[in-house]
Amino acid sequence: MPQKRRRQSRRRWIPISQNRKKEIRTAYLFLLPSLLGVGGFVFIPFLDVIRRSFLQASGHGFVGLMNYQEVLQNEAFGRAAGNTAKFMLICIPLLLFLSLGTALILQNTSGFQKAMKTGVLLPMAMPVASVAVCFQMIFDRHGWLNLLLQKFGDGGQDWLATKQAFWVLTACYIWKNLGYDMVLWLAGLSAIPREQYEAAQVQGAGRWNCFRYITMPQMKETVFVTALLSFINAFRVFREAYLIAGDYPHDSIYMLQHLFNNWFTNLDIQKMTAAAVLLVLGIGGVLGGEELWKNHREKRERKLGQA
């Protein structure tokens, strides 16, 4: 009985004060224009996309899941989806590790910190078109890299017309976005009190132990946010791929955005709408899984703290 009373007392409704209600109403008033904009230009059009994905090309006859079946059986869709997944599985971990390493170096460097930070952040400030032109000048058939290889007796190769184009695109994307992730890591590192490192060093802890037992346990939220933003930004790689290799690049860098662009040019609306719904479901599944994993980890940590 006492335990039941305690549980009931914990679940009692706590009334909201008038000042708190006023703050909530004010917050919703400020959010209202953005909510209307997102609803009018994102959610309502997407509902129409879902509706059209079940209709014929004329937009009238209901065809059920036939459009989805055609998309899933489409060879170009399979290639584009596979390339996009491969790019994200390789590029995102590389970007996270390199940006974290750069942030740690900058945090522990005093002499050339400003110069290094400027050098890393400069690509982020450059337009994507300028970055793509730079990589074209390096990796083109008659680019700087092949001219350098010819001096050593190697005839070179067309980097953008072979499987090497995937790694050219990966390098371009990482170079462009390294500074963005580095800033996020630096924000998380700056929130850790320096006294903890000093106390650990007094007790004889090395850099690896400080990183393992002090830095990473307090960077979990930063890891989650940085990984989430990197995942979302990776879908924008079409800009780099399109500017480097054009409408019909090598098969290794033929991404989903290329496929959507070609379907839009051919006015193949039914395939495009069905593929868009599948893409949103895939992205939502990944983001939802990441959120569930985060909540599960937080609950487990709370239980360990209460034990």
N, C-alpha and C positions, 0 to 999 in steps of 0.2 A: 504493500500500500504506500509506504513513504516514497518508494522509487517511482510509482505511477504519478503521485502528486508532483514530484520534482519534474518529471517529463511534461506533465500538463502545464506546470508553471513556466517552463521554458518556451512552450508554444503559445503563450498568451499574446494576443494582438497588441502591439504597441502603437498607440494613436500618433498620427503625424501632426506636428504643430502647424499653426497657420503660416508662420514664416517659411517653414519647409515647403508647404503646399504652394506658396507664392513663388518660391525659387524654382520649383518644378514646372509651374505654369510658364514662368519667364523663359526657362530653358527650352521648353517645347515651342514657344513662340519664335525663338531665335532659330530653332531647327526646322520650323515649318517651311520656309522657302526652299531649303535643300531637300526636304522630304518630298515636296511637291515636284521639284525638278527631277529627282531620281525616279519618282513614281511615273511622271509624265513622259520622260525620255528613256527610261530603262525598263521598268517593270511592265508597264502597259505594252510597249512594243515587243517585249519578250513573250508575254502571254499570246500576242498575235503570232509570233514565231512558232510557239508550241501548237497553236491551232492549225497553221498552214502545214506543219510537218505531217499532219494526218490527212491532207487533202491532195487531190490531183493537181496537175500543172495548171489547169484552168482555175483552180481555187474554189471549186464547188463540190465535186464528188469525194466522198469519204473513202479512203483506201486503207485505213487501219495502220498496221505497222509495215506496210510495203516499202515506204520511203526509207525507213530505218534498215530494213533488210537489204535494200539496194546499196545503201551507204556502207554497211558492214561488209558486203561482198565486193565492194569497189577496191580494185588493186591500188589505185592512187591514194585512197584514204588509208589503207593499211600501211603503205610506205610512209606517208606523211605522219601518221600517228606514231609509228615506230621510231622515226627520226626525231620527232619532238620529245618522246619519252626518253630516248637515248641521250639526247642533248641535255635534258634536265637532270638525269641520273648522274651524268659525268660532270656537267658544268657547275651545278649548284654546290656539291661538296667541294670541288676545287676552289670555287669562289669563296666559300665560307672559310676554308682552311687558310688560303692565301691572305684574305683580308684580315683574319684574326692574327696571323703571324706578323703582318705589316703593322697592325695596331699595337701589338706587344713590343715590336722593335721601336716604334715611335714613342711609346710610353717610357721606355728605358733609355732613350737617346736624348741627350740635352743639346749637344753642339749643333747638329744639322737638322733638328726637328722641323723647323719652319720650312727649310728647303725641301726636305723629304715629303712633308705633308703637301706642299704646293705641287710637287711633281706627281704625287699619287692622285690628287684631286683635280689636276688639270684636264685629264681625259673626260671626267664627269661633266665639266663645264663646256666641253666642245660639242657642237652639233653632231648628230649621228652621221649625217652626210659627210662631214669633214673626216670623221674617224674611218668611215668606209673608203673614202678616197685615199687616205694614208695607207690602209691595208692593201688596196688595189695597186698602189705604186710599189709596194714591197713584193706582193705575191703574184702579180700579173705575169703572163708569159714572158714579157720583156721588162719585168720589174727589177728592182734593185737586188733582190735575193738571187735571181738567176744570173744577173751580171756578175755578182760576187762569186757564184759557183763556177762560172765560165773561166774566171781567172785561175781557178785551181784545177782546171781540166774537166770539170763536170758540165755537161750540156744543159743541165737544169731540166725543169718540167713545168707543165701548166698546172700550177697548184690548185687553181679554182675549177679545173675540169676533171679532177681525179678525186679519189676518196680522201685525199689530204685536205680537201675543201672543208670537211667537217672540223678539222683541227684549226684551220685558219679562222673559221667562224667562232669556234670556242675561244681562241686567243683574243679575237676582236671583242667579243662580249665581255670576257673577264677584264681586259684592259680598260674598257669603257666603264664598267660598274664596280671595279675594285674600290675606288674611293668612297662610293656610297655606303657599301657594307663596312668599310673601315671606320667611317664616322659613327655608325651604330655601335660597333665594338668599342670604340674609344669612349662613347657615352656610358656604356656599361662598366668599363674599367675605371673610369673616373669616379664612379659612385662607391667603389670599394675603399674603405679607410686605409690610409697608408700605415697607420699604427699597427695594423694586423701583420703586414709584411715585415715591419721592423721588429716586432715581437718574435715572429717566426725565425728571422735571421739571427737574432740574439741567441735563440735556442739551437742554432746550427742547421736550420732547414735550408736546402739549396733552392735553386730556381725552379726545378721540376716539382719539388714538393710544395713550394709556394703556389705554383700554378694549379697543381692537382687538388690541394686541400683548401686553398683560400680563393683563388680566382674562379675556377669553374663552378664550385657550389653556389657562388653568389652571382653567376652569370646565366642562370637558367632562363630567366625571363628574356634576357637579351638574345640568347640562342634561339628561343622560340620566335621572337619578333623578327630577327634577322633572317632566319630560315623561311619564315612565312612571306616576307617581302621579296626575298630572292626568288621564291617559287612563283610569285605573281609576276615579277618583272621578267622572268625567263620566257614568258609567253610573248613578250614584245620583241623577241629576237628577229622577227620577220623583217624589221626595218634594216638591220645589219645584213641579213641574208639577201634581201631584195636589192639593196644598194650595191652590194659586192658582186652578186652573180646574176641579177635580173629576174625576169618572170619565170624562166625555166632553167633553174640552176642544175648542178649535178645532183644525182639521186640521193647522195649522202646528206645534202642540206635542203632537201625538198620538204618544207615544214607544212603544218596544217594551215597556216595563214596563206601560203602559196596556193593550196588547194581551194580555199575559200575565195581567194582573189580570182582564180581561173573559173570557178563555178559562177561567180558574180558576173564576170565578163560574158560568159555564155548564157546568162539568165537562167541557170539551172536552180531555180529557187527552192524546189522541193528537197533536193539533196542538201542544199546549203542549210535549210532550216532544220532538217533532221540531224545533220552533223553538228549544228550549233547546240541543239538540245543535248546530244550525247557528250559534247565537250563540256558543257556546263555541269552535267551530272558527274563527269569525271573529276573536274576541278572541285566541285562541292564535296565529293567523296574524300578526296585527299585532304582538303581543309577541315572537313568534319572529323576525319580520323586523327588528324594532328591535334585538334581541340579536345577530343575524347582522351587521347593519350596524355595531354597536359593535365586535364582534370583528374584522371586516374592517378597520375604521379603526385599531384597536390594532396589528394585524399590519403594516399599511402604515407606521405611525409607527415601529415597531421596525425595519423594514427600512431606512427612511430614516436612523434613528439609527446603524445598523451600517454604512451606506455611507460 
